[in-house]
């Protein structure tokens, strides 16, 4: 029987990890302006400051959206 656990699987895994990181960064960069705007407007509209900062919120959203893309 031949060995099926060779380099092609490792390369595919590395490429998939790189693709995931690229998508994560792109989604983070897209969501960051919206979270900044929401963070700046929340005291005016809601009367209190949000618990999370804009960067933490953008990271959370990118972390939620990116896996959805890869599972679809």
Secondary structure, 3 states (H helix, E strand, C coil): CCCCCCHHHHHHHHHHHHHHHHHHHHHHHHHHHHHHHHHHHHHHHHCCCCCCCHHHHHHHHHHHHHHHHHHC
